[in-house]
Amino acid sequence: MLDFLWANWGTIVIAAAIAAVVVLVVVKLQKDRKKGKSSCGCGCDHCPSSGMCHKK
């Protein structure tokens, strides 16, 4: 087992870093959605998909 970890430590570290970034992005998107922020960054006045983001 240690031989496997030693032989692949670089790949394991990079995969863990990418997984951490993905988790942080998902958490940030969920927090923003709960606060009512839009993911596109523009106003929703003339957006045809505003009903999906901001349900009344």
N, CA, C and O atoms as a CHARMM CRD file, in Angstrom:
* protein
*
  224
    1    1 MET  N      0.82100  -1.19300   0.00000 PROA 1      0.00000
    2    1 MET  CA     0.00000   0.00000   0.00000 PROA 1      0.00000
    3    1 MET  C      0.86400   1.25700   0.00000 PROA 1      0.00000
    4    1 MET  O      0.59500   2.20400  -0.73900 PROA 1      0.00000
    5    2 LEU  N      1.89600   1.26000   0.82700 PROA 2      0.00000
    6    2 LEU  CA     2.76900   2.42900   0.86600 PROA 2      0.00000
    7    2 LEU  C      3.52400   2.60300  -0.44200 PROA 2      0.00000
    8    2 LEU  O      3.82100   3.72800  -0.84300 PROA 2      0.00000
    9    3 ASP  N      3.83600   1.49900  -1.10900 PROA 3      0.00000
   10    3 ASP  CA     4.50900   1.59800  -2.40800 PROA 3      0.00000
   11    3 ASP  C      3.60900   2.30800  -3.41500 PROA 3      0.00000
   12    3 ASP  O      4.07200   3.14800  -4.18700 PROA 3      0.00000
   13    4 PHE  N      2.33800   1.97000  -3.40300 PROA 4      0.00000
   14    4 PHE  CA     1.38500   2.62100  -4.30800 PROA 4      0.00000
   15    4 PHE  C      1.29900   4.11000  -4.02000 PROA 4      0.00000
   16    4 PHE  O      1.35000   4.92500  -4.94100 PROA 4      0.00000
   17    5 LEU  N      1.16800   4.47500  -2.73700 PROA 5      0.00000
   18    5 LEU  CA     1.07100   5.88800  -2.36400 PROA 5      0.00000
   19    5 LEU  C      2.34800   6.63700  -2.73000 PROA 5      0.00000
   20    5 LEU  O      2.28600   7.75900  -3.23300 PROA 5      0.00000
   21    6 TRP  N      3.48100   6.03800  -2.48800 PROA 6      0.00000
   22    6 TRP  CA     4.75300   6.68400  -2.80000 PROA 6      0.00000
   23    6 TRP  C      4.91600   6.86700  -4.30500 PROA 6      0.00000
   24    6 TRP  O      5.42300   7.89800  -4.74800 PROA 6      0.00000
   25    7 ALA  N      4.50000   5.89700  -5.08500 PROA 7      0.00000
   26    7 ALA  CA     4.64700   5.96300  -6.53900 PROA 7      0.00000
   27    7 ALA  C      3.67700   6.96700  -7.16500 PROA 7      0.00000
   28    7 ALA  O      3.95000   7.50300  -8.23900 PROA 7      0.00000
   29    8 ASN  N      2.55100   7.22400  -6.50400 PROA 8      0.00000
   30    8 ASN  CA     1.51200   8.08300  -7.08700 PROA 8      0.00000
   31    8 ASN  C      1.21100   9.31400  -6.24800 PROA 8      0.00000
   32    8 ASN  O      0.12100   9.87400  -6.36500 PROA 8      0.00000
   33    9 TRP  N      2.13500   9.75300  -5.40900 PROA 9      0.00000
   34    9 TRP  CA     1.83500  10.86200  -4.49800 PROA 9      0.00000
   35    9 TRP  C      1.51300  12.15000  -5.24900 PROA 9      0.00000
   36    9 TRP  O      0.66000  12.91700  -4.80300 PROA 9      0.00000
   37   10 GLY  N      2.15900  12.40300  -6.35500 PROA 10     0.00000
   38   10 GLY  CA     1.89200  13.62800  -7.12500 PROA 10     0.00000
   39   10 GLY  C      0.47700  13.65500  -7.67400 PROA 10     0.00000
   40   10 GLY  O     -0.21500  14.66900  -7.58500 PROA 10     0.00000
   41   11 THR  N      0.05900  12.55400  -8.23300 PROA 11     0.00000
   42   11 THR  CA    -1.29800  12.45100  -8.77200 PROA 11     0.00000
   43   11 THR  C     -2.32900  12.58600  -7.66500 PROA 11     0.00000
   44   11 THR  O     -3.35900  13.23400  -7.85000 PROA 11     0.00000
   45   12 ILE  N     -2.06400  11.98600  -6.53100 PROA 12     0.00000
   46   12 ILE  CA    -3.00200  12.04300  -5.40200 PROA 12     0.00000
   47   12 ILE  C     -3.13200  13.47400  -4.89000 PROA 12     0.00000
   48   12 ILE  O     -4.23700  13.92100  -4.58400 PROA 12     0.00000
   49   13 VAL  N     -2.02800  14.19200  -4.79400 PROA 13     0.00000
   50   13 VAL  CA    -2.06200  15.57900  -4.31100 PROA 13     0.00000
   51   13 VAL  C     -2.82500  16.47300  -5.28500 PROA 13     0.00000
   52   13 VAL  O     -3.65000  17.28300  -4.86600 PROA 13     0.00000
   53   14 ILE  N     -2.55400  16.33000  -6.57500 PROA 14     0.00000
   54   14 ILE  CA    -3.24500  17.14700  -7.57600 PROA 14     0.00000
   55   14 ILE  C     -4.74100  16.83400  -7.58700 PROA 14     0.00000
   56   14 ILE  O     -5.56000  17.75000  -7.66100 PROA 14     0.00000
   57   15 ALA  N     -5.10500  15.56200  -7.51300 PROA 15     0.00000
   58   15 ALA  CA    -6.51700  15.18000  -7.49000 PROA 15     0.00000
   59   15 ALA  C     -7.21200  15.73300  -6.24800 PROA 15     0.00000
   60   15 ALA  O     -8.35400  16.18500  -6.33500 PROA 15     0.00000
   61   16 ALA  N     -6.55500  15.70600  -5.11200 PROA 16     0.00000
   62   16 ALA  CA    -7.14000  16.25200  -3.88000 PROA 16     0.00000
   63   16 ALA  C     -7.32400  17.76200  -3.98800 PROA 16     0.00000
   64   16 ALA  O     -8.33000  18.29900  -3.52400 PROA 16     0.00000
   65   17 ALA  N     -6.35900  18.45100  -4.59900 PROA 17     0.00000
   66   17 ALA  CA    -6.46800  19.90200  -4.76000 PROA 17     0.00000
   67   17 ALA  C     -7.62700  20.25600  -5.69500 PROA 17     0.00000
   68   17 ALA  O     -8.38400  21.18500  -5.41300 PROA 17     0.00000
   69   18 ILE  N     -7.77000  19.53400  -6.79000 PROA 18     0.00000
   70   18 ILE  CA    -8.86900  19.79400  -7.71900 PROA 18     0.00000
   71   18 ILE  C    -10.21000  19.49700  -7.05300 PROA 18     0.00000
   72   18 ILE  O    -11.16700  20.25200  -7.22800 PROA 18     0.00000
   73   19 ALA  N    -10.28800  18.42100  -6.30000 PROA 19     0.00000
   74   19 ALA  CA   -11.52700  18.08300  -5.59600 PROA 19     0.00000
   75   19 ALA  C    -11.88100  19.16600  -4.57500 PROA 19     0.00000
   76   19 ALA  O    -13.05400  19.50700  -4.42000 PROA 19     0.00000
   77   20 ALA  N    -10.89000  19.70400  -3.88500 PROA 20     0.00000
   78   20 ALA  CA   -11.14200  20.76900  -2.90600 PROA 20     0.00000
   79   20 ALA  C    -11.67200  22.02000  -3.59300 PROA 20     0.00000
   80   20 ALA  O    -12.58300  22.66700  -3.07700 PROA 20     0.00000
   81   21 VAL  N    -11.11900  22.36900  -4.74400 PROA 21     0.00000
   82   21 VAL  CA   -11.58500  23.54800  -5.48500 PROA 21     0.00000
   83   21 VAL  C    -13.03000  23.35400  -5.94300 PROA 21     0.00000
   84   21 VAL  O    -13.83900  24.27600  -5.84900 PROA 21     0.00000
   85   22 VAL  N    -13.35300  22.17300  -6.43200 PROA 22     0.00000
   86   22 VAL  CA   -14.71900  21.89500  -6.87400 PROA 22     0.00000
   87   22 VAL  C    -15.69300  22.00300  -5.71000 PROA 22     0.00000
   88   22 VAL  O    -16.77200  22.57400  -5.86200 PROA 22     0.00000
   89   23 VAL  N    -15.33100  21.46800  -4.55900 PROA 23     0.00000
   90   23 VAL  CA   -16.19600  21.55100  -3.38100 PROA 23     0.00000
   91   23 VAL  C    -16.39200  23.01100  -2.96600 PROA 23     0.00000
   92   23 VAL  O    -17.50900  23.41400  -2.64100 PROA 23     0.00000
   93   24 LEU  N    -15.33400  23.79700  -2.97200 PROA 24     0.00000
   94   24 LEU  CA   -15.45500  25.20800  -2.59800 PROA 24     0.00000
   95   24 LEU  C    -16.34700  25.97900  -3.56800 PROA 24     0.00000
   96   24 LEU  O    -17.11700  26.83800  -3.13900 PROA 24     0.00000
   97   25 VAL  N    -16.25800  25.69300  -4.85200 PROA 25     0.00000
   98   25 VAL  CA   -17.10100  26.36400  -5.84600 PROA 25     0.00000
   99   25 VAL  C    -18.56800  25.99900  -5.62900 PROA 25     0.00000
  100   25 VAL  O    -19.43600  26.87000  -5.68400 PROA 25     0.00000
  101   26 VAL  N    -18.84900  24.73300  -5.38500 PROA 26     0.00000
  102   26 VAL  CA   -20.22700  24.30900  -5.16900 PROA 26     0.00000
  103   26 VAL  C    -20.79400  24.94700  -3.90700 PROA 26     0.00000
  104   26 VAL  O    -21.94500  25.38400  -3.90800 PROA 26     0.00000
  105   27 VAL  N    -20.02000  25.00900  -2.84200 PROA 27     0.00000
  106   27 VAL  CA   -20.47500  25.64200  -1.60300 PROA 27     0.00000
  107   27 VAL  C    -20.75300  27.12600  -1.83700 PROA 27     0.00000
  108   27 VAL  O    -21.75700  27.64800  -1.35200 PROA 27     0.00000
  109   28 LYS  N    -19.88500  27.80400  -2.56700 PROA 28     0.00000
  110   28 LYS  CA   -20.08100  29.23100  -2.86000 PROA 28     0.00000
  111   28 LYS  C    -21.34100  29.45100  -3.68500 PROA 28     0.00000
  112   28 LYS  O    -22.10300  30.37800  -3.41100 PROA 28     0.00000
  113   29 LEU  N    -21.57100  28.61100  -4.69100 PROA 29     0.00000
  114   29 LEU  CA   -22.78000  28.74900  -5.50400 PROA 29     0.00000
  115   29 LEU  C    -24.03800  28.52200  -4.68500 PROA 29     0.00000
  116   29 LEU  O    -25.03500  29.21600  -4.88400 PROA 29     0.00000
  117   30 GLN  N    -24.01000  27.56300  -3.76700 PROA 30     0.00000
  118   30 GLN  CA   -25.17600  27.31200  -2.92300 PROA 30     0.00000
  119   30 GLN  C    -25.45200  28.48400  -1.98400 PROA 30     0.00000
  120   30 GLN  O    -26.60500  28.86400  -1.78200 PROA 30     0.00000
  121   31 LYS  N    -24.39500  29.05300  -1.41400 PROA 31     0.00000
  122   31 LYS  CA   -24.57500  30.21100  -0.52600 PROA 31     0.00000
  123   31 LYS  C    -25.15500  31.39600  -1.30300 PROA 31     0.00000
  124   31 LYS  O    -26.06600  32.07400  -0.82800 PROA 31     0.00000
  125   32 ASP  N    -24.61600  31.63800  -2.50600 PROA 32     0.00000
  126   32 ASP  CA   -25.11700  32.74400  -3.31800 PROA 32     0.00000
  127   32 ASP  C    -26.57600  32.52700  -3.71500 PROA 32     0.00000
  128   32 ASP  O    -27.36700  33.47100  -3.72600 PROA 32     0.00000
  129   33 ARG  N    -26.92700  31.29800  -4.03700 PROA 33     0.00000
  130   33 ARG  CA   -28.30800  31.00900  -4.42700 PROA 33     0.00000
  131   33 ARG  C    -29.25900  31.25300  -3.25900 PROA 33     0.00000
  132   33 ARG  O    -30.35600  31.77600  -3.45600 PROA 33     0.00000
  133   34 LYS  N    -28.84800  30.87700  -2.03600 PROA 34     0.00000
  134   34 LYS  CA   -29.69000  31.10500  -0.86100 PROA 34     0.00000
  135   34 LYS  C    -29.86200  32.59800  -0.58500 PROA 34     0.00000
  136   34 LYS  O    -30.89600  33.02400  -0.07200 PROA 34     0.00000
  137   35 LYS  N    -28.84200  33.39000  -0.92700 PROA 35     0.00000
  138   35 LYS  CA   -28.91500  34.83300  -0.73000 PROA 35     0.00000
  139   35 LYS  C    -29.68700  35.52200  -1.84700 PROA 35     0.00000
  140   35 LYS  O    -29.97100  36.71600  -1.75600 PROA 35     0.00000
  141   36 GLY  N    -30.03000  34.78200  -2.90400 PROA 36     0.00000
  142   36 GLY  CA   -30.79100  35.34600  -4.00700 PROA 36     0.00000
  143   36 GLY  C    -29.93300  35.98700  -5.07500 PROA 36     0.00000
  144   36 GLY  O    -30.45100  36.69700  -5.93700 PROA 36     0.00000
  145   37 LYS  N    -28.64500  35.75600  -5.03800 PROA 37     0.00000
  146   37 LYS  CA   -27.76000  36.33600  -6.04500 PROA 37     0.00000
  147   37 LYS  C    -27.83800  35.52600  -7.32600 PROA 37     0.00000
  148   37 LYS  O    -28.04800  34.31300  -7.30000 PROA 37     0.00000
  149   38 SER  N    -27.66800  36.20600  -8.43900 PROA 38     0.00000
  150   38 SER  CA   -27.68400  35.55300  -9.73500 PROA 38     0.00000
  151   38 SER  C    -26.28200  35.08400 -10.09000 PROA 38     0.00000
  152   38 SER  O    -25.30000  35.74800  -9.75900 PROA 38     0.00000
  153   39 SER  N    -26.18800  33.95600 -10.75500 PROA 39     0.00000
  154   39 SER  CA   -24.87400  33.43600 -11.12100 PROA 39     0.00000
  155   39 SER  C    -24.30500  34.11100 -12.35000 PROA 39     0.00000
  156   39 SER  O    -23.10100  34.03500 -12.59400 PROA 39     0.00000
  157   40 CYS  N    -25.15200  34.77700 -13.13600 PROA 40     0.00000
  158   40 CYS  CA   -24.64900  35.39000 -14.36400 PROA 40     0.00000
  159   40 CYS  C    -24.05400  36.77700 -14.10700 PROA 40     0.00000
  160   40 CYS  O    -23.23900  37.24500 -14.90200 PROA 40     0.00000
  161   41 GLY  N    -24.43400  37.43000 -13.03600 PROA 41     0.00000
  162   41 GLY  CA   -23.85700  38.71900 -12.68900 PROA 41     0.00000
  163   41 GLY  C    -24.55000  39.91500 -13.30500 PROA 41     0.00000
  164   41 GLY  O    -24.12600  41.04900 -13.08300 PROA 41     0.00000
  165   42 CYS  N    -25.60300  39.69500 -14.07200 PROA 42     0.00000
  166   42 CYS  CA   -26.32000  40.82400 -14.67100 PROA 42     0.00000
  167   42 CYS  C    -27.71700  40.89100 -14.08700 PROA 42     0.00000
  168   42 CYS  O    -28.13400  40.00300 -13.34400 PROA 42     0.00000
  169   43 GLY  N    -28.42500  41.92900 -14.42100 PROA 43     0.00000
  170   43 GLY  CA   -29.77400  42.08900 -13.91600 PROA 43     0.00000
  171   43 GLY  C    -30.72200  41.08100 -14.54400 PROA 43     0.00000
  172   43 GLY  O    -30.46300  40.56900 -15.63300 PROA 43     0.00000
  173   44 CYS  N    -31.80700  40.80200 -13.86300 PROA 44     0.00000
  174   44 CYS  CA   -32.76700  39.80000 -14.34000 PROA 44     0.00000
  175   44 CYS  C    -34.00300  40.43300 -14.96000 PROA 44     0.00000
  176   44 CYS  O    -34.97100  39.72700 -15.24300 PROA 44     0.00000
  177   45 ASP  N    -33.99700  41.73700 -15.17900 PROA 45     0.00000
  178   45 ASP  CA   -35.18300  42.41400 -15.69100 PROA 45     0.00000
  179   45 ASP  C    -35.62600  41.87300 -17.04000 PROA 45     0.00000
  180   45 ASP  O    -36.81700  41.64200 -17.24900 PROA 45     0.00000
  181   46 HSD  N    -34.69500  41.66700 -17.95400 PROA 46     0.00000
  182   46 HSD  CA   -35.03500  41.24700 -19.30800 PROA 46     0.00000
  183   46 HSD  C    -34.53800  39.84200 -19.62200 PROA 46     0.00000
  184   46 HSD  O    -34.40400  39.48600 -20.79200 PROA 46     0.00000
  185   47 CYS  N    -34.27100  39.05900 -18.62400 PROA 47     0.00000
  186   47 CYS  CA   -33.74600  37.71100 -18.82400 PROA 47     0.00000
  187   47 CYS  C    -34.90300  36.73400 -19.03600 PROA 47     0.00000
  188   47 CYS  O    -35.82000  36.68600 -18.21700 PROA 47     0.00000
  189   48 PRO  N    -34.87700  35.95500 -20.11800 PROA 48     0.00000
  190   48 PRO  CA   -35.96500  35.00800 -20.34600 PROA 48     0.00000
  191   48 PRO  C    -35.97100  33.84500 -19.35800 PROA 48     0.00000
  192   48 PRO  O    -36.97900  33.14800 -19.24100 PROA 48     0.00000
  193   49 SER  N    -34.88400  33.62600 -18.65800 PROA 49     0.00000
  194   49 SER  CA   -34.79900  32.51600 -17.69700 PROA 49     0.00000
  195   49 SER  C    -34.93600  32.97600 -16.25500 PROA 49     0.00000
  196   49 SER  O    -34.61000  32.22200 -15.33800 PROA 49     0.00000
  197   50 SER  N    -35.40400  34.18200 -16.03600 PROA 50     0.00000
  198   50 SER  CA   -35.47600  34.70400 -14.67200 PROA 50     0.00000
  199   50 SER  C    -36.45600  33.90400 -13.81500 PROA 50     0.00000
  200   50 SER  O    -36.31900  33.88400 -12.59200 PROA 50     0.00000
  201   51 GLY  N    -37.42000  33.25800 -14.41700 PROA 51     0.00000
  202   51 GLY  CA   -38.37000  32.44700 -13.66300 PROA 51     0.00000
  203   51 GLY  C    -37.72900  31.22100 -13.04100 PROA 51     0.00000
  204   51 GLY  O    -38.20100  30.71600 -12.02200 PROA 51     0.00000
  205   52 MET  N    -36.65700  30.74000 -13.65100 PROA 52     0.00000
  206   52 MET  CA   -35.97400  29.58000 -13.09600 PROA 52     0.00000
  207   52 MET  C    -35.10200  29.96800 -11.89800 PROA 52     0.00000
  208   52 MET  O    -34.94800  29.17700 -10.96700 PROA 52     0.00000
  209   53 CYS  N    -34.54200  31.15500 -11.91400 PROA 53     0.00000
  210   53 CYS  CA   -33.64700  31.59800 -10.84400 PROA 53     0.00000
  211   53 CYS  C    -34.42400  32.14100  -9.65200 PROA 53     0.00000
  212   53 CYS  O    -34.10300  31.83700  -8.50300 PROA 53     0.00000
  213   54 HSD  N    -35.43400  32.93700  -9.92600 PROA 54     0.00000
  214   54 HSD  CA   -36.16600  33.64600  -8.87800 PROA 54     0.00000
  215   54 HSD  C    -37.62700  33.27900  -8.94800 PROA 54     0.00000
  216   54 HSD  O    -38.42100  33.98400  -9.57100 PROA 54     0.00000
  217   55 LYS  N    -37.98100  32.19600  -8.32200 PROA 55     0.00000
  218   55 LYS  CA   -39.37400  31.76100  -8.33100 PROA 55     0.00000
  219   55 LYS  C    -40.18300  32.64100  -7.41000 PROA 55     0.00000
  220   55 LYS  O    -39.73000  33.02000  -6.32900 PROA 55     0.00000
  221   56 LYS  N    -41.38400  32.96200  -7.84900 PROA 56     0.00000
  222   56 LYS  CA   -42.23200  33.84600  -7.06300 PROA 56     0.00000
  223   56 LYS  C    -43.17100  33.04400  -6.19700 PROA 56     0.00000
  224   56 LYS  O    -43.97000  33.61800  -5.45700 PROA 56     0.00000
